[in-house]
Amino acid sequence: MDQRPNTKAIRIQTPRSPQMEHSTPLFLTSSFCFENAEDMRAAFAEESDDNIYTRFSNPNVQEFIDKICALEGAEDGFATASGMSAVFGCFMTFLNSGDHLLSCSSVFGSTHTIITKYLYRWDIEYSYADIHRPETWEALIRPNTRMIYIETPTNPGLDIVDLEWLGKIAKKHNVILLVDNCFATPVLQRPIDFGADLVLHSATKWLDGQGRVLGGVVVGKKELIRELYLFCRNTGPSISPFNAWVLSKSLETLDVRMQRHCDNAEKLVAALEGNPKINWIRYPFHPTHPKYEVAKKQMTRGGGLITFDLKGGLESGRKFLDALQMLSLTSNLGDSRSIASHPASTTHSKLSKEEQEAVSITPGLIRISVGLEQVEDIIADILQALEKS
Ligand SMILES: Cc1ncc(COP(=O)(O)O)c(C=O)c1O
């Protein structure tokens, strides 16, 4: 009987040991043994699937990968030590000297740093596609463009890229489409269904969901994952089996957690509507979102992140953070605990005004990662902090 993805995220399991454990045990081992020279030869010759060394593969890691493949509808995958090693591993595997990368202008800060400050070392060119003007994107594709890289929804602007439209463009130009699906998770959005070749995650965020471990994962077409595997097997960004074990357990509750994050986010948006301290609220499933129709087409729900713009700008943003009594001030998201951040005074403070605008950051922008607490408590804390901001 073929199971549905959310059931597979619970039921996929490393084959039981003779102990007949119910929950997968931890395989904290750097390497694996062989009965004889022939078995060892066959493993190295890739004639068998036997594990050799945890930098290459490990049962806990494989279980985590198999679950993400089931959730994303992917053929194969590779798990990495962090979201950034997934991003960097993909760039280094698929981009050769002389190639061109087309990335959406609005990407996570460290991804932006790799693109703008490191790729030139390997003679890899890049262009940024204006997130606000998708009609200009196709003309930026060059004969040497090898990859299109996007986030949707973006961090922190919550901009949305039309995956179906971009999937067709990537196919037409024979370019790899790589989507960072960190903000939506496969519960809310499956980019492969719309034509993406590869999907990556910072598993550190919603996939873990409790702010415990770093992790990353890339899934997609088998032949591309094979290239990624060979690169990573030799260069070493592999995830630790402990982190993979934690993440695999987390996936058993991903669907219920994401539904509750969305419930809470929707209620928070409703409670903030019309608040005199706020210019606007942004949430992918709110009718005022500029890409509301696109979000509705490609996401099942709006996700756990909302942003709003404080009328008082930069100073109000700082006051708002200081006035919060329960929400955490921490540089993470996708946690059971609600988190507030003010990009203009922290993560994005070094960007010029124009650069901030290009990635939809205003001086008064507040990003809330809506947690799993009783929503009344989340709302009460935010409303009282708004009064003081
Ligand atoms: C959209 C996005 N991609 C990638 C990353 C990097 O992930 P990690 O911190 O696990 O390296 C982050 C981290 O915040 C992120 O928000």
Ligand as a Chemical Component Dictionary entry (heavy atoms), coordinates in Angstrom:
data_LIG
# 
_chem_comp.id                   LIG 
_chem_comp.type                 NON-POLYMER 
_chem_comp.pdbx_formal_charge   0 
_chem_comp.three_letter_code    LIG 
# 
loop_
_chem_comp_atom.comp_id 
_chem_comp_atom.atom_id 
_chem_comp_atom.alt_atom_id 
_chem_comp_atom.type_symbol 
_chem_comp_atom.charge 
_chem_comp_atom.model_Cartn_x 
_chem_comp_atom.model_Cartn_y 
_chem_comp_atom.model_Cartn_z 
_chem_comp_atom.pdbx_ordinal 
LIG C1 C1 C 0 16.411 30.810 3.629 1  
LIG C2 C2 C 0 17.656 30.323 4.311 2  
LIG N1 N1 N 0 18.528 29.550 3.622 3  
LIG C3 C3 C 0 19.676 29.104 4.186 4  
LIG C4 C4 C 0 19.998 29.403 5.491 5  
LIG C5 C5 C 0 21.281 28.895 6.084 6  
LIG O1 O1 O 0 21.049 27.819 6.912 7  
LIG P1 P1 P 0 22.006 27.371 8.130 8  
LIG O2 O2 O 0 21.938 28.461 9.156 9  
LIG O3 O3 O 0 21.428 26.076 8.561 10 
LIG O4 O4 O 0 23.390 27.234 7.574 11 
LIG C6 C6 C 0 19.103 30.177 6.254 12 
LIG C7 C7 C 0 19.422 30.522 7.657 13 
LIG O5 O5 O 0 18.749 31.343 8.266 14 
LIG C8 C8 C 0 17.901 30.633 5.646 15 
LIG O6 O6 O 0 17.014 31.401 6.323 16 
# 
loop_
_chem_comp_bond.comp_id 
_chem_comp_bond.atom_id_1 
_chem_comp_bond.atom_id_2 
_chem_comp_bond.value_order 
_chem_comp_bond.pdbx_ordinal 
LIG C1 C2 SING 1  
LIG C2 N1 SING 2  
LIG C2 C8 DOUB 3  
LIG N1 C3 DOUB 4  
LIG C3 C4 SING 5  
LIG C4 C5 SING 6  
LIG C4 C6 DOUB 7  
LIG C5 O1 SING 8  
LIG O1 P1 SING 9  
LIG P1 O2 DOUB 10 
LIG P1 O3 SING 11 
LIG P1 O4 SING 12 
LIG C6 C7 SING 13 
LIG C6 C8 SING 14 
LIG C7 O5 DOUB 15 
LIG C8 O6 SING 16 
# 
